[in-house]
């Protein structure tokens, strides 16, 4: 797998070098139509700068997303700890019948005198 990664890396480098060599023509850089302050830069530098700017912007966005997810994970861990404490406290309580359950249980029990009555 490492060999495949190295081959792909070197192919990309070779492609980039040949691309840059083919795009040596200079292009003017203008900002909002201001032409007196424009300067000439090789096209490959403009493209390379755009790629690096995109990488930087994507990296900043990735950092923001990671920080938000870490905060969410921290909050979820705190919630898990509090829920586990609550669960353990509920497990230690004695089991008792609730009033509703006892009423239903009493309705179902039949006295011995009622058992022998004909239907």
N, C-alpha and C positions, 0 to 999 in steps of 0.2 A: 504494500500500500504506500509506503514511503517512497518507493521508486516511482510510482505513478504520480504522486504529488510533485516530486522533483521534476519529472518530465513535463508536466503541465506548467509548472512554474517557469522553467526555461523556455518553453514555447511561448508563454505570455511575454516574457522579457524580449525574446527575439521579435515577436510581433510588434511590441511597443517601440523597439529601436528602429525597425524598418518603417513603421508608421511615422515616427518623428523625423526620420531622414527624408521621407517623401513630402513632408509638410514644413519645409524650412522658409516658405514665403512669409514675408512680414505683413502684418495687418495692423491698421490703425486702431488704437483703443480710444473710444470716445465715451464720455459720460454725459447723458442727457443732451446730446447734440453740441456740446462745447468742443469745438474743433481746434481752437488755438492751443489748448493744453494737451492735445492728443499726442501720443507717441507711438512709434512702430515697434511691434513685438512679434517674434516668430509665432506662427499659428500653433505649433506644438506646445509652446509655453502657455498659451491661452487655454488650450484643451487640458493640459496637465494641471494648471492652476484650478480649473473648474472641477476636475476630478478630485483633487485634494480638498477643495472647499466642500464638496459634497460629502467626502469621507468625514471631515471635521463636524459638519452639521449632523450627520447621521450618528456619529459618536456621542455628541452632546445629547441628542435625543435618547440614545440608548442608556446613557448614564442617568438621565432623569427617570426613565422607565424603571431601571434597576433600583434606584433609590425608593421610588414609590412602592415597588413590589416588596422590598426589604421591610419597609414600614408596615405594610399589610401583613407580612409574615410575623413580624414582632407582635402586632395587635392580636393576630389569631393565636399565637402561642400563649399570650396572656389569657385570652378567653378560654383556651383549652385547660390551662392550669386552674382557673376559677371553676370551670365546669367539673373538672376532676375532683376538686375539693368538695363541691356541692354533692357530687355523686357519692363520694366516700362518707360524707356526713349522713346522707340518706340511707346508705347501706347499714350504718351503725344503729339506726333507729329500730326499735322492736316492731314486729309486724302485728298490726291490730286490725280487727274487722271494722269496716266503716259502718255507719248507721244504716245505710241503704242495703248493704250486703246482709246485715243481720235481719232486717225486715223480710227480705226475700227468703232467707233461710228459715225463718219462723213460719212463713206461709207454706213452705213445702213440707215441713214436718207435720205428720199426722198423729194425733193421739191414738192410743190403742183402742179406745172405744169407738172411734170413727172408722177404724180399719174393718171392723166386723159388720158394719152396717151394710144392708143390701142396697144395691143400686136401683 
